[in-house]
Amino acid sequence: MNATAGAPGERVGPGSLRSRVSAARRAGYRRLQTYLIVGFQAGLAAALSWLVAREVLGNTEPTFAPAAAVGVIAASLGSRARRTLELVAGVVLGIGAGDLLIRLFGTGPWQTGVIVFLAITLALLVRGTGALVTQAGGTAVLIATLTPTAPDLELPRTLNALVGGAVGLFVVLVLLPINPLRTVRRAADPALDLFAREMTASAEALADGDIGRAKEVLSRMRAAEPELDRLSEVVTAADEVVRLSPVRWRRRRALRAYRGGVEHMERAFRNSRGLVRRIVTTLHDEEPVPADLPAAVEHLGEAVRLLHREFLATREPVQARERALHAVREAGAACRQGLGFSGTIVVSQLRTAVNDLLRATGVPRDEARRLVRRAAAG
């Protein structure tokens, strides 16, 4: 029998399907809240870059300026400064390759192919990302095909790239920067809520000996991976803002604590997913399950729930720490009552998750380990 959720042919109950649909709806609404500002930023950046290129620089064809600005805004959150450099670098590579070969061989279909080949090869040689390679190739095509009918294309194209990139950064870092702490809290809120709920559900499945429910928990936790990725992306974006935006510099110290906490919470979640996987195996192999073991898992969920509340209330998470260590003590008691192989691994994973949870609350590494060892000893 396959003890892993999500195996081929495994049925998903109506309740599980409804919960997934509801979770997807909530996630979609949260994404809309988080990314709505991106639409405003892109619109404003496009308008400003067009005005600067057309009215200030006198460029009669400013199309690429708003395109570059929108490219910067639409870049992955937390990588906009790098994206701007890639846009400009790609344009310069494309211009350089195109101008050199046109002077040597003129224009035509085979010359266009060679120019694009050289531009993209150069971009790859400098280990450029997709944005740099695309811009280098696209610019080379324009230079090769439009030079006979539109001479002196190189300078306006480069200026447009510079204007668009600069305006895009100005908008996201000065005019409409995200609120870093609010954005991180908004992303962390559903992640912590999901973590707490799934720990409670897995504890109930373990106490009832319900392997089907335990598999459903594991399946939902696996499906939550995009939620964790999104949290990392939002934290990276917030970090970029507090480093580069003068408007948000005063948030640096506060975000540093959040950034470390989120990193450890992600580890705690992934270790807890391993815990649930071993719960499934424990139930499948019909190993002994002392009452203290599901109680320990339940208290881990309660610790996450308390951390969630204290996190939102900006309080020192004292209660969350104590509840997490209580979970370790109960798991130790379960060990002393006798566990099978997988049950022992459940306890080990729980201790690791608690260690990560303590680190997320600001406890130093060595102190977190000492507290977990002492709690495990009873």
Disulfide bonds with the S-S distance in Angstrom:
none
